[in-house]
Structure formats: structure tokens, C-alpha cells
Amino acid sequence: MHKQQILGSGIILGTILVLSLLAAGVTRHRESAQGSGVGLLWTDVTLLVAYGSAGILVWKQRSAGTIAATMVGAQIGLLVGAVAIANHLIEAFVPARPFVLVISPVLLTLALLGMAGAAAWERTESLALAVIGGVCCAIVATLITLCFAISFNLLFAARVDWQLREAFAASGMIDRAGFRVKNILEASSEILVRMPLFATCLAFSGAVIQAWMSRESRRTLVLGARFLAPILFAAGAAALWHANAIERTARPPFVLSGVLLTGVALCAAYPIWSVFHGSTGRSRSAGDS
């Protein structure tokens, strides 16, 4: 079986598993699908059908460039999914987390999504295929995350209910389990939409930076970017740190600027490494000859 067929089958099976887990939760706690829960359920089903359709497209793919981009994205998507699982476990078992532990998985995810676009461009030299690679990365990561998170929330209901106790008290619902499943539906719809959108932006940014650095003849500019990226990252991290220390209503400008600066810096990380690693490798080869 070809690689793209294995990947497509995995996406389809992952989609079916997520749908089955959601169906099991709603069937056991029907109050979760009442009121706004009905809309959330149908939103999740519609989005997951789109994910499954993407898996079918991957399975039927015959273009060598597209296959290369999707395979790169899928491999990095496994890493993003692992980061998400680790973050979910930390949230569950470390109630009082320091800010560094909160923001680190987010920044690592941004870096990996940017890397997916840069690595896909490196293999295909196409911005469109780089974006496809990023979206494939997001699809794989999202399905892994949802399979684990929904299973965890259904199996460890008591712990999850304790974490959601304040939100449940403010919700006005009577059935605690129904509220938990409704929260699953809402969180699922958010990640199903946001991950591909973030991946599109970050993969495109990573691919553009990779293309510029790979084709830039003046190495001094690339060297300058190598020193500018850590400065941008430090400035963005400082903005996020400051946002965490002030009132919630005053946070948006600092959060937006922090995410933008760190996102650009992290998208440049792989291209910088790739260009200089490649240059070093070529220099050594020339010396050996």
C-alpha cells in the first residue's frame, strides 16, 4: 500500500474514532445535546465529515509533490499531537502551573506548524503545497488530540468534573456529566476550526521565510535574520508574560503582539537552521573533496 493510502486511511479511521467517542458521550448523557448543545454536536459532525473527506483526498492522491507535502505534514503532526497530549496531562495533574509551563506547549506548537510549511516547501518548492502540508499537519494533530482528550475526559470523569466545577456552577445546568460532555463538544468544535486556520497562516509564513532564505544570495541578510529572530522571540515572550500579569480586559494588545512576534520568530527557526546546516554541510563536502 502506498504511503498516501496509509495516511489517508489513518485520517479516516481517526475521524471515525472521534465521531464514535462523541456519540458515546452524547448517548450516555443526552442533556449535553439539549439547547445550544444540539448546534455544537452538528457543528462537530460537519467538521469531522470535512476531515474525513480530506482523508479520502489524501488516500486518492497521485501527485508526487502533494504526497511529499502531506507526508512531511503528517510526520510533524505526530509531534504536535504528542505535545498536545503532554499539555492535557499537565493540565489535569498540575492544577497550579507556572506561566512557563502554560505557554511552552503553545510556543512549541507554533514552531512545529511553521516548521511543517518550511519543510514542505524545502521538498516541493511550492507555497501552495507548503500550506497543504501545514493543513495535513493540523488534521493529524487535531485527531490525535481529540482521541486522547475525549477518551481521558470520559474515563476520568471525576477529575474532569472537579476541574470544571466553577464553570458548571455558573452554567445553570443540573446534570454535571451532561455539562462535561457539552464542554467536550464545544472544545472539539473550537480545535477542529482553529488548528487548520493557525496551520495555514504559520505554514505559509514558514514557507515564505524558507523560500527567501534558500534563494537569498547575500548571506549577510540571512545572518542578520539569524540574530534578529531571538530578539523578536524575546520581545514577544515579554509581551505575553506582561499580559499574564495584568487585568484580563487590558490583555488583548499584548497577547496579539506577543503571539505575532513569537510566531514570526518561531516560523523562522527551522529555515535558519536549515540554511546554515545546509551551508555547513556543503562547505565540509567541498573541503573533503
C-alpha positions in Angstrom: 0.0 0.0 0.0 1.3 3.5 -0.9 2.2 5.9 1.8 -0.6 8.3 1.0 -3.1 5.5 1.3 -1.8 4.6 4.8 -2.0 8.3 5.8 -5.5 8.7 4.2 -6.7 5.6 6.0 -5.3 6.8 9.3 -7.1 10.1 8.9 -10.4 8.4 8.1 -10.1 6.0 11.0 -9.2 8.8 13.3 -12.2 10.7 12.2 -14.5 7.7 12.8 -13.0 7.2 16.3 -13.6 10.8 17.3 -17.2 10.6 16.0 -17.7 7.3 17.9 -16.3 8.9 21.2 -18.6 11.9 20.8 -21.6 9.7 20.0 -20.8 7.5 23.1 -20.7 10.6 25.3 -23.9 12.2 24.0 -25.8 8.9 24.1 -24.9 8.4 27.8 -25.7 12.0 28.7 -28.4 13.2 26.5 -28.7 16.5 28.3 -25.5 17.6 26.7 -27.2 17.7 23.3 -30.1 20.0 24.5 -30.3 23.7 23.8 -27.0 25.0 22.3 -25.6 21.5 22.6 -27.5 20.5 19.5 -25.8 23.1 17.4 -22.4 22.1 18.9 -23.0 18.5 18.1 -23.9 19.1 14.5 -21.0 21.5 14.1 -18.6 18.8 15.3 -20.2 16.2 13.0 -20.0 18.6 9.9 -16.3 19.5 10.6 -15.4 15.8 11.2 -17.0 14.9 7.9 -14.8 17.5 6.3 -11.8 16.0 8.0 -12.8 12.5 6.7 -13.2 13.9 3.2 -9.7 15.3 3.4 -8.5 11.8 4.3 -10.2 10.4 1.2 -8.5 13.1 -0.9 -5.1 12.1 0.6 -5.8 8.4 0.0 -6.6 9.0 -3.7 -3.7 11.4 -4.2 -1.3 10.6 -7.1 0.8 13.8 -7.3 4.3 13.2 -6.1 4.6 16.8 -4.8 1.4 16.7 -2.9 2.2 13.3 -1.4 5.6 14.6 -0.3 4.0 17.7 1.4 1.3 15.7 3.1 3.8 13.1 4.4 6.0 15.8 5.9 3.0 17.5 7.5 1.8 14.2 8.9 5.1 13.4 10.5 5.3 16.8 12.2 1.6 16.4 13.1 2.5 13.4 15.2 4.9 15.6 17.2 2.2 18.3 17.6 -0.2 15.7 18.8 2.3 14.4 21.3 2.8 18.0 22.6 -1.0 18.4 23.0 -1.3 15.1 24.9 1.5 16.1 27.2 -0.2 19.5 27.8 -3.5 17.9 28.5 -1.9 15.6 31.1 -0.1 18.6 32.7 -3.4 20.5 32.9 -5.1 17.5 34.5 -2.5 16.7 37.1 -0.7 20.0 37.8 -3.5 22.4 38.9 -1.2 25.4 39.7 1.0 25.7 36.7 3.7 28.4 36.4 3.4 30.7 33.3 6.3 29.0 31.6 4.6 25.6 31.8 1.4 27.2 30.4 3.0 29.0 27.4 5.7 26.5 26.4 3.4 23.9 24.7 1.7 26.8 22.8 5.0 28.1 21.5 6.3 24.7 20.6 3.1 24.1 18.7 3.5 27.3 16.8 7.1 26.4 16.0 6.1 22.9 14.7 3.3 24.3 12.5 5.7 26.8 10.9 8.2 24.0 10.5 5.7 22.0 8.6 5.3 24.7 6.0 9.0 25.3 5.7 9.9 21.6 5.5 7.2 21.0 2.9 8.5 23.9 0.8 12.0 22.6 1.1 10.9 19.4 -0.6 8.5 20.8 -3.2 9.4 24.5 -3.6 5.7 25.3 -3.8 3.9 27.7 -1.4 0.5 26.0 -2.2 1.9 22.6 -1.3 3.6 24.0 1.8 0.2 25.2 3.0 -1.3 21.7 2.2 1.5 20.2 4.3 0.6 22.5 7.2 -3.1 21.7 7.0 -2.3 18.0 6.9 -0.1 18.5 10.0 -3.1 20.2 11.7 -5.5 17.5 10.8 -3.3 14.7 12.1 -2.5 16.6 15.3 -6.2 17.5 15.9 -7.4 14.0 15.5 -4.7 12.7 17.9 -5.5 15.4 20.4 -9.3 14.8 20.3 -9.0 11.0 20.5 -6.9 11.3 23.6 -8.7 14.2 25.3 -12.2 12.9 24.8 -11.2 9.4 26.0 -9.5 10.9 29.0 -12.5 13.1 29.9 -14.9 10.2 29.6 -12.7 7.7 31.6 -11.6 10.1 34.3 -14.9 11.9 34.8 -14.5 12.7 38.4 -11.2 14.6 37.9 -12.6 16.5 34.9 -15.8 17.4 36.8 -13.6 18.8 39.6 -11.7 20.9 37.1 -14.9 22.2 35.7 -16.7 22.8 39.0 -16.7 26.6 38.8 -17.8 26.7 35.1 -20.5 24.2 36.0 -21.8 26.3 38.9 -22.1 29.3 36.5 -23.7 27.4 33.7 -27.1 26.8 35.3 -27.2 23.1 34.2 -28.3 20.4 36.7 -26.5 17.4 35.2 -22.8 17.6 35.9 -22.0 14.8 33.4 -24.1 16.5 30.8 -22.2 19.7 31.3 -18.9 17.8 30.9 -19.9 16.3 27.6 -21.2 19.6 26.4 -17.9 21.1 27.2 -16.2 18.4 25.2 -18.5 19.3 22.2 -17.6 22.9 22.5 -13.8 22.3 22.8 -13.9 19.9 19.9 -15.6 22.4 17.6 -13.0 25.1 18.6 -9.9 23.0 17.9 -11.4 21.5 14.7 -11.7 25.0 13.3 -8.7 26.8 14.8 -5.9 24.3 14.2 -6.3 24.3 10.3 -6.5 28.1 10.4 -3.4 28.5 12.5 -1.6 25.9 10.4 -2.5 27.7 7.2 -1.1 31.0 8.5 2.0 29.6 10.1 2.9 27.1 7.4 2.6 29.9 4.8 4.8 32.1 6.9 7.4 29.3 7.4 7.4 28.5 3.7 7.9 32.2 2.7 10.8 32.6 5.1 12.3 29.3 3.9 12.0 30.3 0.3 13.6 33.7 0.9 16.5 32.3 2.9 17.1 29.5 0.5 17.3 31.8 -2.5 18.9 34.8 -0.8 22.4 35.3 -2.3 23.5 37.9 0.2 24.3 35.7 3.2 24.7 38.8 5.4 21.0 39.3 5.3 20.4 35.7 6.3 22.9 36.1 9.1 21.1 39.2 10.3 17.8 37.3 10.4 19.6 34.7 12.4 20.3 37.3 15.1 17.0 39.2 14.7 14.8 36.1 15.3 15.8 35.6 19.0 15.2 39.3 19.6 11.7 39.1 18.2 11.1 36.0 20.2 12.3 37.6 23.5 10.1 40.7 22.8 7.0 38.5 22.1 7.6 36.4 25.2 8.0 39.5 27.3 4.6 40.8 25.9 2.9 37.5 26.8 4.5 37.5 30.2 3.3 41.0 30.8 -0.2 40.1 29.6 -0.4 37.3 32.1 0.3 39.8 35.0 -2.3 42.4 34.2 -6.1 42.6 34.1 -7.9 40.4 31.6 -9.5 43.4 29.9 -6.1 45.0 29.2 -4.5 41.8 27.8 -5.6 41.7 24.1 -3.0 44.2 22.6 -0.1 42.4 24.5 -1.4 38.9 23.6 -1.8 39.8 20.0 1.6 41.4 19.7 3.2 38.6 21.7 1.7 35.9 19.5 2.7 37.8 16.3 6.3 38.4 17.3 6.9 34.9 18.7 5.1 33.3 15.8 7.3 35.0 13.2 10.4 34.2 15.2 9.4 30.5 15.6 8.5 30.2 12.0 12.0 31.4 11.1 13.7 28.8 13.4 13.6 25.9 11.0 14.6 27.9 7.9 17.5 29.4 9.8 18.7 26.0 10.9 18.1 24.5 7.5 20.0 27.2 5.6 23.1 27.2 7.9 23.1 23.5 8.4 23.0 23.1 4.6 25.7 25.6 4.2 27.9 23.9 6.7 27.3 20.5 5.1 28.2 21.8 1.6 31.3 23.5 3.0 32.5 20.3 4.6 31.8 18.3 1.5 33.8 20.8 -0.6 36.7 20.6 1.9 36.8 16.9 1.8 36.9 16.8 -1.9 
